[in-house]
Amino acid sequence: MFFLEKCLQGKLVYFVVIVFLFITNLFTLYFLFNEKEPIIPCEPCLEASTTEDNTESPKIKVDLKGYVKNPGVYEVEEGTIINDLIKLAGGLKSEGTTDNINLSKKLNDEDMIVILSKSEVKKLNSTIASSTKTTVSNKTSTSANKTTSLNSNPSSIVTNKKISLNTATKEELMTLSGIGEAKALNIIEYRTKTPFKDISEIKNVSGIGEAIYEKIKDSITVE
């Protein structure tokens, strides 16, 4: 009887050992087959990612004034257009208008954009129309005077080639180097509010910087 008990105990221990080894092997196989290799990013991918993170679009600063909800100096990306700037400022006030502005125009560093009210634009258009009529009348009168002078004393004629920033028409301003229709209108708009006292003040006009000023400074006057 004692021998039988010993045999049973020996078999039980053997069985427990076998089960333990079997479970251990199962866990070992599971971890071996489920082990994932680490993902190593390729060098070109790392370089591309680093380049994208470090590349930033150049910034410019522009001054937005007038009838917008949040006027002030804004720092925007190079290539931003006026329409995007106005949106950034919260849009127009109820009395503001952009009828006189090219909204697709790209902004330059240190530009100043002035948003006028509807009544101001109406007044500006009337001023331009009146100025154009006056200029046409003056040109006719001047032409007649020149003809008389030519007949009497040709050597007494003096031609002033400089263009007055305070009185020139849009067409006359457009004869200046680098001044198109939009810039000409900006000049007229500026002088309506603040007459020019010095030719260098033209650099305060939207779209006109040092480069354009150097080209035209010898052809303009404030008289």
C-alpha angles and dihedrals in degrees: 000000000000090000091052092053091051091052092051092049091050092051091049092053091047091051092050091051092050092050091048092051092047093052091046091053091049092055091046093052091046094055093043095054096040098047109118123213114239115256110239113194115228118251095243089053091051091048092049091049092049091049093051092049094049097045114094129175114249114261128224132189123227133180116227117194139167132035102005126114096243112024119184145094113316130193109215138164119275109264095037113144128222092253091059091048092054090050089050089054092055097262132275128322115245093263095043125102139186096200090117096046133083099228093192093059114120116237124239129206113281094011117156116213118193118195111205130205121249092254091051092052090049090051091046092052090050090050092050092049091048091047091051093051092048092049093050090050091048092048091053091049092046091049091054092048091050091053090052091047092049091055094047106034118351093185092063095068114109119186119206107211096183119102119227113230090205100050109020119116124237091259092051092049090050089062088070118097112267095006114120130174095280094051091044090055090047089055092050090046091051096049091048087066100029120017114220115259096175131022091235089068088076086082087071090065116101112263096014117106139164094287095057091041091057090053096051106028092099092051101050137071137175095224 
